[in-house]
Amino acid sequence: MNYAEMKSKIAAGQGFIAALDQSGGSTPKALAGYGIEAGAWSNDEEMFGLIHAMRARIIRSAAFTGEKVIGAILFERTMDGDVDGTPVPAALIAKGVVPFIKIDKGLEDEANGVQLMKPMPTLDALLARSKALGVFGTKERSVINSANREGIAAVVAQQFEVGRQVLSHGMMPIIEPEVNIKSETRAKCDAILLEETLKHLDTLAEGEEVMLKLSLPVVPGTFDPLVAHPRVLRVVALSGGYKRPEACVELAKNNGIIASFSRALLEDLRAQMSDAEFDASLGAAIDEIHRGSTVKTA
């Protein structure tokens, strides 16, 4: 797939985007969920080797194809690795899956009810390297914890600033201002986020497009104006801590939004499974998330 073919698949594909981008501090938790406890490694290299083996097993699986999984978001180390000797981005493309790369370097401490992204001084180099490997787009995450307009405005402004940097490299940014689903002011957060995002979308030039990765809204349909916006290629949703059945029910209530799940995709997989068990479990998860992405109840 070339860039135009990948863009067409993401824009119109009847499927969802897998998030295989747990990194740094979230890796031990991801491995524990996979049935590998902390004593199984003695240093970071061994830890990252174990998580890479899990991701390679997913990508290698017969259940993981571009028919239902139209894209996958990678951690930088995963992008730089291989699956049976093939660079991971190329292995994904060979299966009809469009590769993305997680570019943020984590979050600042909370201020004004939000957590901004930490500085990314080497972003241009990462973008150039990613594009050379055939990666289509990027993903960058901030977190909104409370309905503070000043804080939410700062999150969205920073997201679009980085998004423009990504666009300048000929890549597609996924802008991810995550609303904490445990926030006591979650519905108000959704409303402010919608207003601020629309403001910035309207500043994009003719022909410029971004993607959005959002928490599932309290009120179904809240983000319909973003789904319909001419500067938005696709809106995807994170599971945000919901278990897969609940996440898929909430997803199905929102027309035009597809999944980009991480934990909800991987929650039933275990390292101890046989290949047949692993493929069956992964296939069942993919089918359920695919239904929530494509069969709507709204």
Secondary structure, 3 states (H helix, E strand, C coil): CCHHHHHHHHHHCCCEEEEECCCHHHHHHHHHHCCCCHHHCCCHHHHHHHHHHHHHHHHHCCCCCCCCEEEEEECHHHHHCEECCEEHHHHHHHCCCEEEEECCCCECCCECCEECECCCCCHHHHHHHHHHCCCCEEEEEEEECCCCHHHHHHHHHHHHHHHHHHHHCCCEEEEEEEECCCCCCHHHHHHHHHHHHHHHHCCCCCCCCEEEEEECCCCCCCCHHHHCCCCEEEEEEECCCCCHHHHHHHHHCCCCEEECCCHHHHCCCCCCCCHHHHHHHHHHHHHHHHHHHHCCCC
